[in-house]
């Protein structure tokens, strides 16, 4: 008994020592310094003296929301690399803005914490990359980073958070009414990588083993603030309408990010799509983990609204999906040269979070090509989507869907591939798309685990699955052509990253399963 007591005391003492070391220097956050004018003065002086960087010490600095801070030509902004440098806003109800001068080149913003402060980048034509990295963003109005008509912006190693008080309020969000981490308009040649969008802070320690090195400083700053400082940070920080929104962009890469708006697992909130792409060209989305955007008109992991040259490869999609359609509110009516390859789609929620009938059902599949003519006829598509959408054919062509894996938790039907009215000659879907859990219908003699194709909402009338679900009619066959050469060489054989290991979703009751799980047999 004495030995056990000693062990417990040792553990407590060890924890206390670690906590004390981790929470050192907290007195430097007792005062909030008014930097409404001081920060601009520091930037102006650096610009005048040609000093390339304004360094801010650990502490809390407030700025006004009614006058943007201008990051002038030749100046970067950096915080402390050991302890958080916090830039907050005086008026907690209105976001402040740090605007990057269009003439500023080779700039960076790094190692800072922004509380309801956003960064705006406009009209920049850069020869070299500019960067926003290793920052933490709380809230931030309609977007924490807004970039328009610029290029070569590198956004890496940041954490984007939003609490319930700053959640979206629009049922049908638009460019001007959204609530997102990153918002691009006519942006080119830019990269969004190694970021986190949304966290349940009660589970923050579970992320540490799986995050990439470039997230280390922002992760440590967030953990220090959450564990050590009295800043009233709510636990639930996943109330984002979207993680990333792209409007009329060209050559954008979104890779190795964690998008984690998990709270719709337990209650409905207003959302858009995890990654929303409208009227864009050359969009590369690969090796991300996406959870919390349920499959619905305003939901889903990745949604292309008129797009050319889109690549969705090696992502882990937890109870969410990939969607494509042509819409008149984009710059063009076309969905072409799209590659959906080697993604892992795991369904663990049933109808408890689905929209009410008749909206539930056909639109909401793992991979969906919208056919709104059929939707209108069957009353399975609501306004305003009706008013801006058309059937995908003849506006969709050369669409490749290959080697994706689908699974579902016990008692649930796994998703299918819904083709809408996509011309079978233009939709190249092979039989390498397979189930890793029990298929929708399983024949032990053929042992076929191929994901079935749903065409124009046509189901078998006399058959249901063992869970009572609908069975697609076999209207079109999978192609037998080898589609390996359709995948760009640089994007072949990319592994699905291990981010999924950090998550137990559906209110901490359903662990994720490995994307390495083989096809069911």
C-alpha positions as CSV (number, residue, x, y, z in Angstrom):
1,X,0.0,0.0,0.0
2,X,2.9,2.4,0.9
3,X,4.5,1.6,-2.5
4,X,1.3,2.4,-4.4
5,X,0.9,5.7,-2.5
6,X,4.5,6.7,-3.3
7,X,3.9,5.9,-7.0
8,X,0.8,8.1,-7.1
9,X,2.6,11.0,-5.3
10,X,5.5,10.7,-7.8
11,X,3.1,10.9,-10.7
12,X,1.3,13.9,-9.3
13,X,4.7,15.7,-8.6
14,X,5.9,14.9,-12.1
15,X,2.8,16.2,-13.6
16,X,3.0,19.4,-11.5
17,X,6.6,20.0,-12.5
18,X,5.8,19.5,-16.2
19,X,2.8,21.8,-15.9
20,X,4.8,24.5,-14.2
21,X,7.5,24.3,-16.8
22,X,5.0,24.3,-19.7
23,X,3.1,27.3,-18.2
24,X,6.1,29.5,-17.5
25,X,6.1,33.2,-18.0
26,X,2.3,33.6,-17.8
27,X,2.7,37.0,-16.1
28,X,3.6,38.6,-19.4
29,X,0.0,38.1,-20.5
30,X,-1.5,40.0,-17.6
31,X,-1.6,43.3,-19.5
32,X,-3.1,44.0,-22.9
33,X,-1.1,46.7,-24.7
34,X,-2.9,49.2,-26.9
35,X,-1.1,48.9,-30.3
36,X,-3.7,50.5,-32.4
37,X,-1.2,53.2,-33.5
38,X,2.0,51.6,-32.2
39,X,1.9,48.6,-34.6
40,X,1.4,50.8,-37.6
41,X,4.2,53.1,-36.4
42,X,6.6,50.1,-36.1
43,X,5.7,49.0,-39.6
44,X,6.1,52.5,-41.0
45,X,9.5,52.8,-39.3
46,X,10.7,49.5,-40.7
47,X,9.6,50.5,-44.1
48,X,11.4,53.8,-43.9
49,X,14.6,52.3,-42.5
50,X,14.4,49.3,-44.8
51,X,14.3,46.9,-41.9
52,X,12.7,43.7,-43.3
53,X,11.0,42.4,-40.2
54,X,8.9,43.8,-37.3
55,X,9.3,41.4,-34.3
56,X,6.8,41.4,-31.6
57,X,7.6,40.0,-28.1
58,X,5.3,37.6,-26.2
59,X,2.3,39.4,-24.9
60,X,-1.2,40.6,-25.8
61,X,-1.6,43.5,-28.2
62,X,-4.9,45.1,-29.2
63,X,-5.8,47.0,-32.4
64,X,-8.9,48.7,-33.6
65,X,-11.4,47.2,-35.9
66,X,-12.3,50.4,-37.7
67,X,-8.8,51.1,-39.2
68,X,-6.8,48.3,-41.0
69,X,-3.1,47.9,-40.2
70,X,-1.2,48.2,-43.5
71,X,1.8,45.9,-43.9
72,X,3.9,48.1,-46.1
73,X,6.5,47.4,-48.8
74,X,9.5,45.4,-47.7
75,X,8.2,44.5,-44.2
76,X,7.3,41.2,-42.7
77,X,5.6,40.6,-39.3
78,X,6.8,37.9,-36.9
79,X,6.0,36.8,-33.4
80,X,8.0,35.1,-30.7
81,X,9.0,31.5,-31.4
82,X,8.8,30.3,-27.8
83,X,5.7,31.9,-26.3
84,X,2.5,33.2,-28.0
85,X,2.4,36.7,-29.4
86,X,-1.3,37.6,-29.4
87,X,-2.9,40.3,-31.5
88,X,-6.5,40.9,-30.5
89,X,-9.2,43.4,-31.2
90,X,-10.6,46.1,-29.0
91,X,-14.2,45.6,-30.2
92,X,-14.8,41.9,-29.7
93,X,-17.8,42.0,-32.0
94,X,-16.0,43.3,-35.1
95,X,-12.9,41.8,-36.8
96,X,-9.8,43.8,-37.2
97,X,-7.8,43.7,-40.5
98,X,-4.1,43.5,-41.3
99,X,-3.9,44.4,-45.0
100,X,-0.8,43.6,-47.0
101,X,0.3,46.4,-49.3
102,X,0.0,45.4,-53.0
103,X,3.6,46.6,-53.5
104,X,5.0,44.4,-50.7
105,X,7.2,41.6,-52.0
106,X,8.9,38.7,-50.3
107,X,6.8,39.2,-47.1
108,X,5.7,36.8,-44.5
109,X,3.5,36.7,-41.5
110,X,4.4,34.1,-39.0
111,X,4.4,32.8,-35.4
112,X,1.4,35.0,-34.3
113,X,-2.0,34.4,-32.7
114,X,-4.9,36.4,-34.1
115,X,-8.0,36.8,-32.0
116,X,-10.8,38.0,-34.4
117,X,-8.2,39.5,-36.7
118,X,-8.0,38.6,-40.3
119,X,-5.3,39.1,-43.1
120,X,-6.2,40.5,-46.5
121,X,-4.1,40.2,-49.6
122,X,-5.2,42.0,-52.7
123,X,-3.7,42.7,-56.2
124,X,-0.3,41.2,-55.6
125,X,1.8,39.9,-58.5
126,X,4.7,38.1,-56.9
127,X,7.7,36.6,-58.6
128,X,8.6,34.7,-55.5
129,X,6.4,33.0,-52.9
130,X,5.0,35.0,-50.0
131,X,3.9,33.2,-46.9
132,X,1.5,33.1,-44.0
133,X,2.7,30.3,-41.7
134,X,2.7,29.0,-38.1
135,X,-0.1,31.2,-36.9
136,X,-3.3,30.6,-34.9
137,X,-6.5,32.3,-36.0
138,X,-9.5,32.5,-33.8
139,X,-12.7,33.5,-35.6
140,X,-12.0,36.3,-38.1
141,X,-15.3,37.4,-39.6
142,X,-16.1,36.0,-43.1
143,X,-12.6,34.6,-43.4
144,X,-9.3,34.5,-41.5
145,X,-7.3,34.9,-44.7
146,X,-8.8,36.7,-47.7
147,X,-6.8,36.8,-50.9
148,X,-8.0,38.3,-54.1
149,X,-6.3,38.7,-57.6
150,X,-2.9,37.7,-56.3
151,X,-0.5,34.8,-56.8
152,X,2.1,32.6,-55.2
153,X,0.7,32.7,-51.7
154,X,2.0,29.9,-49.4
155,X,-0.3,29.2,-46.4
156,X,1.3,26.5,-44.2
157,X,1.3,25.3,-40.6
158,X,-1.6,27.5,-39.4
159,X,-4.6,26.6,-37.2
160,X,-8.0,28.0,-37.9
161,X,-10.6,28.0,-35.2
162,X,-14.1,29.2,-34.7
163,X,-16.4,29.0,-31.7
164,X,-20.1,28.8,-31.6
165,X,-20.7,32.5,-30.9
166,X,-19.0,33.2,-34.3
167,X,-20.7,30.3,-36.2
168,X,-22.3,30.8,-39.5
169,X,-25.9,32.2,-39.5
170,X,-26.7,31.9,-43.2
171,X,-28.6,28.8,-44.4
172,X,-27.4,29.5,-47.9
173,X,-24.0,31.1,-47.5
174,X,-22.4,33.1,-50.4
175,X,-19.1,34.8,-51.1
176,X,-20.1,37.8,-49.0
177,X,-21.9,36.0,-46.2
178,X,-19.7,33.0,-45.6
179,X,-17.6,32.0,-42.6
180,X,-14.4,30.2,-43.5
181,X,-10.7,29.7,-42.8
182,X,-9.3,30.7,-46.2
183,X,-11.2,32.6,-49.0
184,X,-9.6,32.9,-52.4
185,X,-11.1,35.0,-55.2
186,X,-9.3,34.9,-58.6
187,X,-6.2,33.7,-56.8
188,X,-3.5,31.9,-58.7
189,X,-0.5,29.5,-58.1
190,X,-1.0,29.2,-54.4
191,X,-0.7,26.4,-51.8
192,X,-2.7,25.6,-48.7
193,X,-0.8,22.9,-46.8
194,X,-0.3,21.4,-43.3
195,X,-3.0,23.4,-41.7
196,X,-5.7,22.5,-39.2
197,X,-9.3,23.8,-39.6
198,X,-11.3,23.2,-36.4
199,X,-10.4,21.4,-33.2
200,X,-12.2,20.0,-30.2
201,X,-9.7,21.4,-27.7
202,X,-10.6,18.7,-25.2
203,X,-8.8,16.3,-27.6
204,X,-5.9,18.5,-28.5
205,X,-3.2,16.2,-27.2
206,X,-4.4,13.4,-29.5
207,X,-3.2,15.4,-32.5
208,X,0.4,15.7,-31.4
209,X,1.6,12.3,-32.7
210,X,0.1,12.9,-36.2
211,X,0.7,16.5,-37.1
212,X,3.5,17.5,-39.5
213,X,6.6,19.4,-38.2
214,X,5.5,22.7,-39.7
215,X,2.5,22.8,-37.3
216,X,4.6,22.4,-34.2
217,X,4.9,26.1,-33.2
218,X,1.3,27.0,-33.9
219,X,0.2,23.8,-32.0
220,X,2.4,24.7,-29.0
221,X,1.1,28.3,-29.0
222,X,-2.5,27.0,-29.0
223,X,-1.8,24.5,-26.3
224,X,-0.1,27.1,-24.1
225,X,-3.0,29.5,-24.5
226,X,-5.6,26.8,-23.7
227,X,-3.8,25.2,-20.7
228,X,-2.1,28.2,-19.2
229,X,-3.9,31.5,-20.0
230,X,-7.2,32.7,-18.8
231,X,-8.6,33.8,-22.1
232,X,-12.1,32.1,-22.0
233,X,-11.4,29.8,-25.0
234,X,-14.4,27.5,-25.6
235,X,-13.6,23.8,-26.0
236,X,-15.5,23.4,-29.3
237,X,-13.7,25.3,-32.1
238,X,-15.1,23.6,-35.2
239,X,-17.9,26.0,-36.2
240,X,-16.6,26.7,-39.7
241,X,-19.0,27.0,-42.6
242,X,-16.0,25.9,-44.8
243,X,-12.3,25.3,-44.3
244,X,-11.3,26.6,-47.8
245,X,-13.4,28.4,-50.4
246,X,-12.1,29.0,-54.0
247,X,-13.8,31.3,-56.4
248,X,-12.5,31.6,-60.0
249,X,-9.1,30.4,-59.1
250,X,-6.3,28.8,-61.1
251,X,-3.6,26.4,-60.0
252,X,-4.4,26.0,-56.3
253,X,-3.1,23.1,-54.2
254,X,-4.8,22.0,-51.0
255,X,-2.8,19.2,-49.4
256,X,-2.1,17.5,-46.1
257,X,-4.6,19.5,-44.1
258,X,-6.9,18.4,-41.2
259,X,-10.4,19.8,-41.7
260,X,-12.4,18.9,-38.6
261,X,-15.8,20.5,-38.1
262,X,-16.9,17.5,-36.1
263,X,-19.8,19.1,-34.1
264,X,-22.4,18.4,-36.8
265,X,-21.9,14.8,-35.8
266,X,-24.1,15.6,-32.8
267,X,-26.1,18.7,-33.8
268,X,-27.0,20.6,-36.9
269,X,-25.3,23.9,-37.7
270,X,-25.3,26.1,-40.8
271,X,-22.5,25.0,-43.1
272,X,-21.2,25.2,-46.7
273,X,-18.7,22.6,-47.9
274,X,-15.4,21.6,-46.4
275,X,-13.6,22.7,-49.5
276,X,-15.8,24.7,-52.0
277,X,-14.6,25.2,-55.5
278,X,-16.6,27.5,-57.8
279,X,-15.6,28.2,-61.4
280,X,-12.0,27.2,-60.9
281,X,-9.2,25.6,-63.0
282,X,-6.4,23.3,-61.9
283,X,-7.4,22.5,-58.4
284,X,-5.3,19.8,-56.6
285,X,-6.8,18.4,-53.4
286,X,-4.8,15.5,-51.9
287,X,-3.8,13.8,-48.7
288,X,-6.3,15.7,-46.5
289,X,-8.4,14.4,-43.6
290,X,-12.0,15.8,-43.7
291,X,-14.7,15.2,-41.1
292,X,-17.8,17.0,-40.0
293,X,-19.3,18.2,-43.3
294,X,-22.1,15.8,-43.7
295,X,-23.3,14.9,-47.2
296,X,-26.1,17.4,-48.1
297,X,-26.8,20.3,-50.4
298,X,-24.8,22.5,-48.1
299,X,-22.2,20.0,-46.9
300,X,-19.8,17.4,-48.2
301,X,-16.0,17.4,-48.1
302,X,-15.2,18.7,-51.6
303,X,-17.7,20.3,-53.9
304,X,-16.9,21.4,-57.5
305,X,-19.4,24.0,-58.8
306,X,-18.3,24.2,-62.5
307,X,-14.6,23.2,-62.7
308,X,-11.9,22.1,-65.1
309,X,-8.9,20.0,-64.2
310,X,-9.7,19.0,-60.7
311,X,-7.8,16.3,-58.8
312,X,-9.1,14.7,-55.6
313,X,-6.6,12.1,-54.5
314,X,-5.7,10.1,-51.4
315,X,-8.0,11.9,-48.9
316,X,-9.6,10.4,-45.9
317,X,-13.3,11.4,-45.9
318,X,-15.1,10.7,-42.6
319,X,-18.9,10.6,-43.2
320,X,-18.6,13.0,-46.0
321,X,-18.2,12.9,-49.8
322,X,-17.2,14.5,-53.1
323,X,-19.7,16.3,-55.3
324,X,-19.7,17.9,-58.8
325,X,-22.2,19.9,-60.8
326,X,-22.5,22.7,-63.3
327,X,-24.1,25.9,-62.2
328,X,-25.0,29.2,-63.8
329,X,-23.6,31.3,-60.9
330,X,-20.0,30.2,-61.8
331,X,-18.0,31.8,-64.7
332,X,-18.7,28.8,-67.0
333,X,-21.0,25.8,-67.3
334,X,-18.6,22.9,-67.4
335,X,-17.2,20.0,-65.4
336,X,-14.4,18.4,-67.2
337,X,-11.1,16.5,-66.7
338,X,-11.7,15.5,-63.1
339,X,-9.8,12.8,-61.4
340,X,-11.1,11.1,-58.2
341,X,-8.6,8.5,-57.1
342,X,-7.5,6.5,-54.1
343,X,-9.8,8.3,-51.6
344,X,-11.1,6.5,-48.4
345,X,-14.7,7.2,-47.6
346,X,-16.0,5.9,-44.2
347,X,-19.7,6.3,-43.2
348,X,-20.5,6.1,-39.5
349,X,-23.6,8.2,-39.2
350,X,-27.1,7.1,-40.2
351,X,-30.2,9.1,-40.8
352,X,-30.0,10.9,-37.5
353,X,-28.1,13.7,-39.1
354,X,-29.7,13.6,-42.5
355,X,-32.0,16.2,-43.8
356,X,-35.8,15.4,-43.7
357,X,-37.5,13.6,-46.6
358,X,-37.8,14.1,-49.5
359,X,-34.3,15.8,-49.5
360,X,-32.7,12.7,-47.9
361,X,-31.4,10.1,-50.2
362,X,-30.2,10.3,-53.8
363,X,-28.2,13.5,-53.7
364,X,-26.2,12.4,-50.7
365,X,-23.7,9.7,-51.8
366,X,-20.0,9.2,-51.4
367,X,-19.2,10.5,-54.9
368,X,-22.1,12.4,-56.6
369,X,-22.6,14.0,-60.0
370,X,-25.7,16.1,-59.7
371,X,-28.6,15.8,-62.2
372,X,-30.9,18.5,-61.1
373,X,-33.5,17.8,-63.9
374,X,-34.2,14.5,-62.2
375,X,-34.0,16.1,-58.8
376,X,-36.7,18.7,-59.8
377,X,-38.9,16.0,-61.2
378,X,-38.7,14.0,-58.0
379,X,-38.8,16.9,-55.6
380,X,-35.4,16.0,-54.1
381,X,-33.6,19.3,-54.5
382,X,-34.5,22.5,-52.7
383,X,-34.3,26.1,-53.7
384,X,-32.1,28.1,-54.3
385,X,-30.1,25.2,-55.8
386,X,-32.9,24.7,-58.3
387,X,-32.5,28.1,-59.7
388,X,-28.8,27.9,-60.5
389,X,-28.1,24.3,-61.5
390,X,-28.4,22.2,-64.6
391,X,-27.8,18.5,-65.4
392,X,-24.2,17.5,-65.6
393,X,-24.5,16.1,-69.1
394,X,-23.8,17.2,-71.7
395,X,-21.7,19.7,-69.6
396,X,-19.4,17.0,-68.0
397,X,-16.8,15.0,-69.7
398,X,-13.6,13.0,-69.1
399,X,-14.3,12.3,-65.5
400,X,-12.2,9.5,-63.9
401,X,-13.2,7.6,-60.8
402,X,-10.8,4.9,-59.9
403,X,-9.5,2.9,-56.9
404,X,-11.5,4.6,-54.2
405,X,-12.4,2.6,-51.0
406,X,-15.8,2.8,-49.3
407,X,-16.7,1.5,-45.8
408,X,-19.5,1.8,-43.2
409,X,-20.0,1.2,-39.5
410,X,-22.0,-1.8,-38.4
411,X,-25.7,-1.5,-39.2
412,X,-25.3,1.2,-41.9
413,X,-25.3,0.9,-45.7
414,X,-22.1,2.1,-47.3
415,X,-22.4,4.9,-49.9
416,X,-22.5,4.3,-53.7
417,X,-21.3,6.3,-56.7
418,X,-24.1,8.5,-58.0
419,X,-23.6,9.4,-61.7
420,X,-26.6,11.7,-62.0
421,X,-27.3,11.7,-65.8
422,X,-23.5,11.6,-66.6
423,X,-22.9,10.2,-70.1
424,X,-21.3,6.8,-69.4
425,X,-18.8,7.5,-72.2
426,X,-17.6,10.5,-70.3
427,X,-17.6,8.9,-66.8
428,X,-14.7,6.5,-66.6
429,X,-15.5,4.5,-63.5
430,X,-13.7,1.2,-63.0
431,X,-14.4,-1.8,-60.8
432,X,-11.4,-1.0,-58.6
433,X,-13.7,1.2,-56.5
434,X,-14.5,-1.3,-53.8
435,X,-16.0,-1.8,-50.4
436,X,-13.7,-2.6,-47.4
437,X,-16.7,-3.5,-45.2
438,X,-19.7,-5.6,-46.1
439,X,-21.0,-4.4,-49.5
440,X,-24.4,-3.0,-50.2
441,X,-25.4,-6.5,-51.4
442,X,-23.0,-9.3,-51.0
443,X,-22.9,-12.6,-52.9
444,X,-20.6,-15.1,-51.2
445,X,-20.2,-17.0,-54.4
446,X,-18.9,-14.1,-56.6
447,X,-17.3,-12.2,-53.6
448,X,-17.8,-9.0,-55.6
449,X,-17.0,-5.9,-53.5
450,X,-17.3,-3.4,-56.3
451,X,-19.1,-0.1,-55.5
452,X,-22.4,0.0,-57.5
453,X,-23.3,2.9,-59.8
454,X,-26.5,4.8,-59.4
455,X,-27.9,6.5,-62.6
456,X,-30.7,9.0,-62.6
457,X,-32.0,8.0,-59.3
458,X,-33.1,4.6,-60.6
459,X,-33.4,1.9,-57.8
460,X,-34.6,-1.6,-57.8
461,X,-38.3,-1.7,-56.9
462,X,-38.4,-5.2,-55.4
463,X,-35.1,-5.3,-53.5
464,X,-33.6,-3.7,-50.4
465,X,-30.4,-4.1,-48.5
466,X,-30.3,-6.0,-45.3
467,X,-30.5,-2.6,-43.5
468,X,-33.6,-1.6,-45.5
469,X,-31.8,0.7,-47.9
470,X,-32.3,1.2,-51.6
471,X,-30.4,-0.9,-54.2
472,X,-29.3,0.9,-57.5
473,X,-30.5,-0.6,-60.7
474,X,-27.7,-1.9,-62.9
475,X,-28.2,0.5,-65.8
476,X,-24.5,1.0,-66.6
477,X,-21.5,-1.1,-66.2
478,X,-18.0,-0.3,-64.9
479,X,-15.4,0.1,-67.5
480,X,-12.7,-2.5,-67.9
481,X,-10.0,-0.2,-69.2
482,X,-7.0,0.2,-67.0
483,X,-7.1,3.8,-65.7
484,X,-3.7,4.0,-64.2
485,X,-2.3,6.3,-66.9
486,X,-5.2,8.7,-66.4
487,X,-3.7,9.6,-63.0
488,X,-0.9,12.3,-63.2
489,X,2.4,10.7,-62.5
490,X,3.2,13.0,-59.6
491,X,-0.1,12.1,-57.9
492,X,0.1,8.3,-58.3
493,X,0.7,6.1,-55.3
494,X,0.3,8.8,-52.7
495,X,-0.6,7.3,-49.3
496,X,-3.6,8.5,-47.3
497,X,-1.9,10.3,-44.3
498,X,-2.3,9.0,-40.7
499,X,-4.3,12.0,-39.4
500,X,-7.3,9.7,-39.0
501,X,-5.6,8.0,-36.1
502,X,-6.2,11.0,-33.9
503,X,-10.0,10.9,-34.3
504,X,-12.9,9.1,-32.5
505,X,-16.0,10.8,-33.9
506,X,-19.7,10.7,-33.4
507,X,-19.4,12.2,-30.0
508,X,-16.2,10.2,-29.3
509,X,-17.9,6.9,-29.9
510,X,-16.7,5.8,-33.4
511,X,-13.0,5.3,-34.1
512,X,-11.8,5.6,-37.7
513,X,-10.7,2.5,-39.6
514,X,-7.5,2.2,-41.5
515,X,-7.4,3.3,-45.2
516,X,-5.1,0.3,-45.7
517,X,-8.0,-2.1,-45.1
518,X,-8.2,-4.4,-48.1
519,X,-11.3,-4.8,-50.3
520,X,-13.9,-7.0,-48.7
521,X,-13.9,-10.6,-49.7
